[in-house]
Amino acid sequence: MKVSYASLLCLFLTISAALQAQSKLSITMVGNGAIRAVIDDRNYICQDNSLTIEDLAPGYHSVKLFLVKKERWNNTAYGQQVYNANLLIKSQYYTDIVVNRFGKTLVDEQLLTRGDYYDNIDRGNGGYGGNGGKDWDNHDNRPGPGNNNNGNNTPRSPQQMSDNSFAMAKEAIRKESFDNTRMTVAQQIADNNYFTTAQVKELVKLFAFEDRKLDFAKYAYARTLDRNNYFTINEVFSFSRTKEDLADYIKNFR
């Protein structure tokens, strides 16, 4: 029994230490560009314009971000540097870096919930050096092995976009000249964030045409936390048929 108690104590201490070390860093490119990240001398490609890294040790980390053209990933030149800092990663905090299409960056952070920590497991994101983005060895430019974190199936507890992140996202969409490109940017944002109905309503207003407003209202529904308030989106629409179309979509949503 002494061996069993010792084993259990060791397991408990290991789990406790791991929980204390939890952290999360995400990098998102808003727009049609792409980002190459260099974090503590490791090179990452932000696939699908986003990158998530779990389990960075608390403390300062060298973070450099470069705007590059997607067709030039193999070029030895990094591209235009848009961020260079020793970034403080706090224990049990979620740090988010958002880069807009003009290369301006916003850094935001919030206390990491268990839902935040496991939110990206289904997307294949791993630990530090893992394959949340493509990690390249510094010497021969081959995919690095990484340290995957399988996690567990803890229930998710998603958080809405912070006010600062939402304001930057809204501005990035607004600056696009055409509804088609606005939709592309808006969908990129929706794929990596959760909204309140009020936030979705503000984004829907940015589209000029009724059909595009409807398209995004449908797209964002799955990423909305307070769906019981979604009826208020109807205030943005001009035609009854659009309201009916959205109602049918919500009714049949799975």
N, C-alpha and C positions, 0 to 999 in steps of 0.2 A: 504493500500500500504506500510505503514511503516513496517508492519510485513513481507511482501514479500521481501522488500529490506534487512531487517535484516537477513532473512533466507538465501537469496542469498549470502550475505556477509559472513555469517557463513560457508556456503557450500564452498565458494571460499577459505576461509582461511584454512579450513580442507583439501581441495584438495592440496593447495599449500604446506602445512606442510607435507603432505604425499609424495609429489613429492620430497621435499628436503631430506626426510629420506630414500629414496630408496637406497638399496644396495643389493649386491648379492654375496654369497659365494658358490663356488663349490669345491668339492673334487672328484678326479678321480684316480682310481687305474689302472695302465697300467700293464697288465699281468694276470696271472691266480690266483693271490691271492685275498684276500678280506680285506676290511677296516672296523674297528669299530671306530667311532668318538665320542669323548666326548667334547661337546662344552658348556661352562659355566655350567658344571655338568649335562647336558642333554646327554643321550646316544642315538646314532644313528647307525643303520646298513646301510651301503652303498649298496643298492640293485642294481644289475646289475653293480657293481663296480663303481657306481657314486652316488653322493649326491649333491643336490642343495638346498640352504636355501635363501629365500627372506627376505628382510626387517629387517636384523640385525641392531640394533641401531648403529650409528657411535660411534667409540671408541674402546678401547681394549677389546678383548674377549679371554678367555682361550680356547685354541684348543689343544687337544691331539688326536693323531691318532695311532692306533694299527693294525698291521698285524695279521690276524687270519685265520684259516681254516674254510671254509664255513660250514662244517659239525659240527663245534663246537660253533655255535652262542649261544647256551644255557649254555655254560660253563661260570662259574663266572669269570674265568681268562680272562683278556683282550687280552693277546697275546703279541707279541713283539712291544714295543713302538718305533715308527719311527719319531714322531714329537711331540714336547711339547713346546708351546710358547704362550705368550700373543700377539695375532695378532691384529694389528691395522686395523680396518675396516673403510674406509673413506666413507663419504657421497657421494652418486651417483657414487660409484666405484664398479667394478666387480673384485673380488679377486678370484684367481684360485689356488688351491693346487693340484699338480700332484705328485703321488707316483709311482715310477717305481717298477719293480718286485724284485729289490734288497733292497727296503726300503729307497731309497734316494728320497728326496722331492725337489720340485721346487715350489716357490711361485711367482706368477705373478699377475699384476693388470693392469686394464685400465679403462678409464672413461666409465661409464655405459650409453649406449644408450638406448632409449626406446625399441628398438628391442631386445637388450640383456635382458632387464628386463622381457619381455613377451615371450622370446624364449622357455621357458620350461613349459608354461601353459598347452600346449596340452599333456605333459607328466605327469600331475597331481602334479607338485611340488607346495608346499604351502609356507606359511610364516614361520617365526621363530617358531620352535616347530611343524610345519606342517608335512605332510607326503610325502615330497620330497624324504626322505629315511624313514625307519621305526623308529619312535621316541618311546623310551621306558621310562616309568616312573621309576624313580630311586629306588622306594621303593618296588613295587611288580612286576616289570618287565612286566606290561601289556602295550599294545599300548596306547600311550598318545593321547589326543584329538586333540592337535595342533590348529593352527589358520590359516585356509585356506584363501588364497588370490585369489579371482576369477579374479581379474584384469579386463582388457577390451580387445577388439580386435584391439589394436593398430597395424598397419602394422609392420612387423618384419624388422629389419635392421641388419642382422647377420654380424659378424666380423670374418675375417680369424684368424687362430692361430698365436699368436705372435711368433717371431723368437726363443725366449728362449723355449717356450712350444713345438714348432715344433721340435727343435733340440733334446729335451729330448724324445719326442715321436718317432722320427726317430731312436734314439739310442736303445730305448726299443725294437723296432721291429727287428733291425739289430742283436741284441744279441741272438735272438731265433735261434735255430739250424735247425729247419725244416720249410718248407713253410706253412704247416698246422697251426702250432702254430703262425707263423708270421701273417698269415691271421686272426687268432682269435684276436690277439693284435691290428692289424691294424683296424679291424672292430670296436673294442671297442673304439678306438680313433675317428674313423669317426662318430660313433653314437653320440658323445658328442662335436664335433667341426665342423667348416667349413674350407675349403681349397681354395687356389688358384690353378689353373692348374699346375703351376710350383711346388707347394708343392706335389700335387698328383703324378706328374712325378717322383719326388725324391723317393717317397714311392714305386711306382711301380718298380723302379729299384732294390729295396731290395729283390725282389722275384727271385728265381733261375729259375723257370720253366715258360714257356710262358703262359700256361693256367691259372696259378695263377696270373700272371701279368694282364691278361685280366680280371679275376674275380674281382680283386681289382679295376681296372680302371672302371669297370661297377658299382661296389658298391659305389665308391666315387663320381660318377658323380652327384648324387642327393645332395651332400654336397659341391659342388664346386660353387664358386661365379662368376667366369669368364668363363662360359661354351663355349663362342665363341672362346676361345683359346684351346679348348680340342683336336683339331686336332694335336697339338704338341705332345700329348701322343704317337702317332704313331711312333715317333722316337725311342721309347724304344723297340718296337716289332721287331722280326726277320722275321716273316712270313706275307705274304700278306693276308692270310685268317684271321689272327688275327685282322688286321686292318679293314678288311671288316666286321668282326663280331662286332667289337666295333661301327663302323659306323651304322650298322643296329640297334644296341641297342639304340644308341642316337636318330636315326630317329624315333623309335617307343616308345621312353621314354614318360611316362605320369606322 
